[in-house]
Amino acid sequence: MRIEYHRTLIADRVRNEAFRAALARVIRKGETVVADIGAGTGLLGLMAARLGAKEVFLYEVAEVAGVAEEILKRNKARNCHLMPCHSTEMQNPPRVDVVVSETLGNYPFEEHIIETMNDAIRRHLKCGGIVIPGRLAQYVAPVVTDRFHTELTAWERIGDGLDFTPAQEMSLNNIYVRTLTTGDLLDEGRSARKWDEIDFSVQNRSSRKGEVRWSPDAGTTVYAFATWWVAELVPGIELSTAPDAPRTHWEQLYFPLMRPVSVREGETIAISLRSRTSVSSGTDVAWTVIRHDRSGRVQERQAMDLSKGYLP
């Protein structure tokens, strides 16, 4: 069990305050029943109880459930009930008014929140109930600075005439968690595009895909792409991992290119992103980048795949 990971969650005041505000918006004192799915050490469940929830059911399958049990006892949370299992495994779960699940990763779906929420709205949530988060959008922007590209291509600067190309290709077929600034992005991030959007209150596919493109006003070199997400917890309350948003324990994701792409004025650069997440097979992500000339002809294509970045 990595208790340090849970400490970073507790220390993330931006995250915690956003979820507390969302819960406060929907809990009716003495009436609302809440399910906290992926409860960790129990913070969100305890928040719900302190805000007046009638009952709170906390689902946690990892070893940290034992810590959560002790924390609930110390806080005399008698209306909090710990379920030491995954919510999808619970037989005949109690129906609740609100489902809250902070099982979001740097790539938002890597902890399988889609499958969790699909099951929650089908078996845990009362008709007309509320899920938190309610919606989530993913954004992408070209990276036009070389600082991370230089880091990842150290293989080609070993010297002595040595060729480590196979290792470099594996490095570049990976996704990296990095802290980017708006200065790293095309148009300082103003031209970021939404490539995926999801409404957690309905059934969703675990496979996601989207394609967006840019036509820069002036020539530029694109070294990679950055992605982030914005979650609407409830209407009017958002949580964002964008470079210009308040800092959280989450960061942006850096999608490398095998080689930088020089885009001339009038040309277009496009990226298509595809992902598939499941409890059984984990997370698979692929991204393809294409440069078109002014007439729309394909001039360059790079296809990257996370599966190529792992040793067999």
N, C-alpha and C positions, 0 to 999 in steps of 0.2 A: 504494500500500500504506500502510495506517495503522498504523505500528509502535506508535504511542501506545496504540491499543486493546489490543494484545498486552501492552504494559507493564502495563496495568490488570489483566489476567488474572494475570500473574506476581506482581503486588503483592497479590493477593487471597488472603491466608493462610487464611482460613476455607474458601474453595473448594479451595485446593491441599491443605490438611491433610485435608479430608474425602475427596478422591479418593485421596490417598496411603493413608489408612487402609483404604479400600475395596479398593484394589489389593493391599495387604498381606494382607488377609483371604483373597483368592482365589488368589494366585500361589504355586505350588509351585516352589521353587528348582530350576533346571536342567530343569524339565519343561514349565512353562506357556508357551504361545505366545499373544501378545497382539496385537490390532489396535487402534491408536489412530486413530480416524476423526475428521477435522477437527483435525489435530495442532497446527496453529498453529506456534509456535516449537519444539515438541517436548517440552514439559515433562512431560506425562503419560507419553509413551513412554519418556523417560529415567528417570522414576520407576519404571516397570515394569522396566526393565533393571537399575536399581540394587537393586530388590527381588528379583532373581534370575530374571527371566523368561528362558527359553531363547532365544527370538527375539521381536522386536517389529517389526511392520509399521506404519509411520506413513503415513497418507493425508492429503495436503494439496494442494488444487488452486490456492489463491491464491498470489500472488507471494511471500508469507512462506515458502513452501517452500524458497526459496533460502537464507533466513536459517536455517531449521531444518537444512538440509544442512550449513552451516558449523558450527552449534552441535554437531551430532552428531559431526563430525570433531574439534572441539576437545575434546570429552569422551570421545574414543576409544571411542565406542559401536559396536563392531564387530558386535554382534548386533542392531543397529537398522537397518532397511531403509526408506528413504524412497521412497514411491510418489507421484510428483508428479501425482496425478490424484484425482478424486473416487472414493470407494470404489464407487459405483454404476456407474462406467465401467470398472472393472477387469475384464478378461477372465480367467476361471478363477482367481479370487483364492485365495491359500493359506488353508486352513482353520485356524482358531485356537480356542483354549480360552476366551479372554476377549475380548470387544469392549468397549472403553471409548470413549465419545463425549461430550465436553463441548461440544455444539453447542446449548446452551440460551440463550434470550434472555430479556429482561424479560417478553415474552410467550413462553412456553417453546418454542413450536413454530415461531417465525418463521425459524429457520435450518434448518427442514425435517428435524428430528431424527426425525420419525415415518417419513418416506420412507427416511431413512438406515438406521434400525433395522430396518424391514421388509426391506430388501435384505440387511442384515447377517446377520440370523438365517436368511435363506433361502440365502445364497451364501457367507458368510464364516465362520459359526460352526459348530463341530463339534456333533454331536448331544450334548446334555447340557451344552453350554457355557453361559457366563455373560455377561450384558450388564450394563454399568454406564453409566447408571443402570438399575435394574431396574423401578422404578415411579415415577409422578409423579401428584400430585393438585393441582388448581387450586381456590382458595378465593376467595370474594367477600364483601364487607361493605359496608353503606351508609356513606357519608361524611356526617357531621352538622356539620362546620365549613365555613365559607364562604371560607376563605383562598384556595383555588385557584379557586373559582367567581368570586370577585371579580377575580382576575387575568385569567381568560379572557373576562370580560364587559366589559373595558375599552372595547369598541366602543360600548357604549350610554351612555358618559359623556364622549363627545367634546365635547358642548355645541354651542352656536350653532344649535340646532334641526336638526342634521345626523343623518340616519338611515343607519346602517351595518349594518342588520339582516342583509343577505345575507352580509357578512363574518363577523359573529358566529355565524350559523348554521353556517358552515363550520368555524369554530374549535371549536364544540361538538360537531361530528360527527367529532372526532378523539380519539385515545387518547394520554395523556401519561405519560411516565416521571417519577415524582415520589417523593420520600421522605416517607412519611406516618408519623404516630405513632399509637399506640393511642388517644390522646386525640381524634384526628380521626374515629374510627369509632363506630358505634352500640355501646353497651355496652362501650366500649373494646376492641372487637374480639372479645369473648368469644362473641358470637352469629354470628361468621363462619360461612358455609356452604360445604361442598364442592360444586362444581358440575360437576366433571369429574374422571375418574380414568383412568389408562392403565397398562397392563402392557406394557413394551417387549419382553418375551420372547416375545410372540405378535404376529401380524399385526394392524395397527390401521388404522382409517380416518383419513384426514387431516382430514375434517370432524368437528368437535366441537360438541356442544350440551348445554345444561343449563339448568334453571330452578329457582330457589329463592325462598322468601318469608319475610317477617318480620311479626310482629304486635307492635309495640313496647308495652311496659307503660305508657308514657306518651306523650303527644303529642310529636312531634319533626318537624324539617324535614330532609329528605334532599336534599343538593346534588349528589351523584354516587355512584359506586360505586368501590371499590378492589379490585383482584385481586392475588393472589400465588400462588406455588406452593411445594410441598414435594416434593422428590425423595428417594426411598429409593434410595441408591446400591447398597447391599447390605443385607440384613436387619440392623437395628441401627445403621446409619450413614445419617443424613439430612443434606440440605442444604436450607435454607429461605430464601425471600425475604420472609417475613412481617415486618410492622413491628416485632415484638418479638423477632425472631431476631437473632443476631450479624450485624453489617453485612458485606455483600459488595459487589462492584462492581455487582450487580444492584439494582434498586429495585422499588417497586410500580408498578402501572399504575393510572391515574386515568381512569375512564370518566365523562365529564360528562353532565349532563342539560341539556336546552334551557332548563328553568326549574326552580327548586327545588320539591319536592313536600312539602306539609304533610300529615303523617299523624297523624290523631287517634287517641286511645286506642280500641282495639277494631277499628281498621281494619288492612288488610294492604297491604304493598307487596311487589311481586314483580319479579324481573328474570330475563329469559331471555337467554342469551348464545349466540352462534353464531359459529363461525370455520371457515375453510377455508384451508389452506395447501398450496402446491405450488411446486415449483421454477419451473414455467412461468408461473404467474400471481401468485406472491407470496402475501401474507397478506391475507385479507378477514375483517373482524370486524364484527358487528352486535349491538346490544343493545336490548332493548325493556323498558320499565319500566311497570308497571300498578299503580294504586292501587285497591283494592276497599273498599267501605264495609262496615259490620258485617254486612249481609245478603248480602255477596258480589257485589254489583253493581259493575261497572266504573265508576269515577268519573273516572279520568284515565289516559291512555295516551300514552307518548312513545316513538317508534321512532327510533333513531339508527343510523347506518351509516358506517363508516370511508370508504367509497367516496364519500360526499357531502362529505368534508372535504378533497378534493384539487381543485386547479384542473384543468380539462380540457385 
